[in-house]
Amino acid sequence: MRARIKRNDTVMVIAGSERGKSGKVLRVLPASGRAIVEHLNMVKRHTKATGPQKPSGIIEKEAPIHLSNLMCMCGKCNAPRRLGKKTLADGKNVRVCRRCGEQLDG
């Protein structure tokens, strides 16, 4: 499955416990078809001390969310939208909003 979501995209969660919340994609994990979104799907992990720099304790961090539960946000519409592809005059492929035609790639 090829991911249409890329790093630094703003996405909205459309299913699950975090439904309706949005955030920035920190990392995409294509092998598992998941993405890590900033401040969403937080889990607590108990860690062992690995030296004076990393003490033991309970750390809260983001857990991956499946790509099927995420939808890209259009900057112009300010709403979650489906994406399409468009080829520019110079031959470069870009992602565009299906509703308003706004380019998502720089």
N, C-alpha and C positions, 0 to 999 in steps of 0.2 A: 504494500500500500504506500503510495507516494504522498507525502505530507504537503499540503498547501500552506500550512502554518510555518512561519520562520521565526528565528530569534528576533527579539525586540518588537514583535507585532503586539498590538493590543487585542486581547481576546475576551470573549464573554463565555462563561460556563452555561451551557444550555440544559444540562441534566446532572443529577446527583445532589449531594448535600450542599454544595456551594452554588447552586443554580441562581442565576441572575447577577452574580458578582463578576467583575471584570478586573483584569490586571495585565501586566507586561510579561511576555514569554521570556524566561531566563535561559532555557535550554530545551532543545527538541531531541528526543531519544527515538530515532527512526527504527531501530531494531525491534523495539517493543511497541511502537506506535503510540508513544506517550509524550507529554510535554510537562515541564515544570513552570508554573506560573507564580509570579511574585506575590507573596502574602496570601495565597490560596491553598486549600487542602493541607493545612498545617497539622503535623504529627509530632508527638513527643518521643524522643529517643534517649535512652539511658546510656551514658558513655562512661568508659573507664578512663582514668587519668593516663596520659601518655607522656608525661613530663611536666615541668613547671609551666610551659606555655599553654598546655591544654589540660586544665583541671577536670576532675570528674563532675558529673552533674546531669541534670535533665535538660536537653537541648531541644528547642522547637525549630523544626525546619519544614520546608515545602516538600510534599510528596507528589509524584507524577500523576497527571490526569490523562485519561485516554483522549486521543485526538478527536474521536467521534463525539465527545462531550464538549468540545470547544468550537467557537465560531469567531471568525475574524471581525473586528469592528472597523467600519468605514469612518475615516476622519471627517468627511463632509456630511454624511448622513447622521453620524454619531449614534449608530445603531448596529447590531450584528447583521452582517449581510453575507450572501454567497459570493464567491469569487469566480471570475472568469479570466481567460488569458487573451492578450492582445499583442500583436506584433507591430512594433513601431517601424517607421520609415527606414531607420538604420539597421533593421533586422533583429533588434533586441526584443526579447519576450518580457512582458510585464504582467503583473496581476492587476485586475481592475474590479471595481465594485459592479455587481450585476445590475443594481438599481440605478445608480447615478453615473456610472462610467468613470469615477475617480480612480486615478492610478494609486496603487498601494506601494509599489516599489519606486525608489528614488531614481 
